[in-house]
Amino acid sequence: MDDKELESWFEANKVLLETAYLAGTHPWQQSGVGLRTPRSVDYWETLRRPIADCITSSSIFLDVGCANGYLLECILRWTHERGLLIDPYGLDFSEKLVALAQARLPQYADHIFLGNAWEWSPPRKFDFVNTLLDYVPDELQEAFVHRLLERYVQPGGRLLVAEYRGGHTGVPEKRIDEKIGQWDLPIEMVRSSHFEQEPMCQTHIAVIRRTT
Ligand SMILES: C[S@@+](CC[C@H](N)C(=O)[O-])C[C@H]1O[C@@H](n2cnc3c(N)ncnc32)[C@H](O)[C@@H]1O
């Protein structure tokens, strides 16, 4: 893919996602859940809480692809239940979703950045960074993980690479940890959950520690 094709790929993805998310009314819909099949808040919590469970200390957290900021809001609440204090940050490449996230979390409006994760330079590094791989085309995913580790994650910090399976996305051949394992990156742990009523709807998170 040349630079022009890559630019078109990002633009098409942005328009597709923001159009679908902004048509939603529930906060989880505006974060990409339950757009085709109506979903409850329990579904959202079952499949997103494991991200919060990967956060083991009071820390600075960045959600790459933060959409309307609902995950940030939930992460704050779920970690607070364990006595942790999180300083939340978000990044999204959709102007409209960034505006929505800033409106949802006005006290953190200046922590929510507009930018494309593939090329954005963060103003600081973070203790925990959460991402999905599908923010870049398949052939750039390995380089994307390395980039996030080098540019976004504090030495000693962790990159959480999440994968949401099932629903309309289908089941890819390899699970996220198998995929990342092929790239010779050390996975510290994997956290998983599934929705009881539909066991094929799953979340898996591969946690990679930045050692140097
Ligand atoms: C599925 S939502 C994720 C919401 C939340 N982080 C979660 O995991 O539930 C994906 C979000 O990522 C954003 N996104 C996709 N590709 C991106 C990129 N290259 N850079 C920044 N944001 C991106 C989309 O605009 C969308 O809001």
The ligand as an SDF file (V2000), in Angstrom:
LIG
                    3D

 27 29  0  0  0  0  0  0  0  0999 V2000
  -14.0840    0.0540   18.5610 C   0  0  0  0  0  0  0  0  0  0  0  0
  -13.8320    1.7730   18.9720 S   0  0  0  0  0  0  0  0  0  0  0  0
  -12.9330    1.5110   20.4440 C   0  0  0  0  0  0  0  0  0  0  0  0
  -13.5970    2.1760   21.6350 C   0  0  0  0  0  0  0  0  0  0  0  0
  -12.9300    1.7930   22.9460 C   0  0  0  0  0  0  0  0  0  0  0  0
  -11.5320    2.1330   22.9370 N   0  0  0  0  0  0  0  0  0  0  0  0
  -13.1000    0.3020   23.2040 C   0  0  0  0  0  0  0  0  0  0  0  0
  -12.1110   -0.4430   23.1060 O   0  0  0  0  0  0  0  0  0  0  0  0
  -14.2260   -0.1000   23.4910 O   0  0  0  0  0  0  0  0  0  0  0  0
  -12.5760    2.2650   17.7840 C   0  0  0  0  0  0  0  0  0  0  0  0
  -12.2290    3.7480   17.7620 C   0  0  0  0  0  0  0  0  0  0  0  0
  -10.9260    3.8970   17.2060 O   0  0  0  0  0  0  0  0  0  0  0  0
  -10.8520    5.0170   16.3810 C   0  0  0  0  0  0  0  0  0  0  0  0
   -9.7440    4.7650   15.4280 N   0  0  0  0  0  0  0  0  0  0  0  0
   -9.6880    3.8220   14.4440 C   0  0  0  0  0  0  0  0  0  0  0  0
   -8.5070    3.8850   13.8040 N   0  0  0  0  0  0  0  0  0  0  0  0
   -7.7810    4.8710   14.4060 C   0  0  0  0  0  0  0  0  0  0  0  0
   -6.4930    5.4130   14.1970 C   0  0  0  0  0  0  0  0  0  0  0  0
   -5.6900    4.9630   13.2240 N   0  0  0  0  0  0  0  0  0  0  0  0
   -6.0670    6.4170   15.0080 N   0  0  0  0  0  0  0  0  0  0  0  0
   -6.8790    6.9140   15.9830 C   0  0  0  0  0  0  0  0  0  0  0  0
   -8.1210    6.4490   16.2200 N   0  0  0  0  0  0  0  0  0  0  0  0
   -8.5730    5.4300   15.4450 C   0  0  0  0  0  0  0  0  0  0  0  0
  -12.2330    5.1140   15.7510 C   0  0  0  0  0  0  0  0  0  0  0  0
  -12.5460    6.4460   15.3630 O   0  0  0  0  0  0  0  0  0  0  0  0
  -13.1180    4.6020   16.8770 C   0  0  0  0  0  0  0  0  0  0  0  0
  -13.6160    5.6760   17.6340 O   0  0  0  0  0  0  0  0  0  0  0  0
  1  2  1  0
  2  3  1  0
  2 10  1  0
  3  4  1  0
  4  5  1  0
  5  6  1  0
  5  7  1  0
  7  8  2  0
  7  9  1  0
 10 11  1  0
 11 12  1  0
 11 26  1  0
 12 13  1  0
 13 14  1  0
 13 24  1  0
 14 15  1  0
 14 23  1  0
 15 16  2  0
 16 17  1  0
 17 18  1  0
 17 23  2  0
 18 19  1  0
 18 20  2  0
 20 21  1  0
 21 22  2  0
 22 23  1  0
 24 25  1  0
 24 26  1  0
 26 27  1  0
M  CHG  2   2   1   9  -1
M  END
$$$$
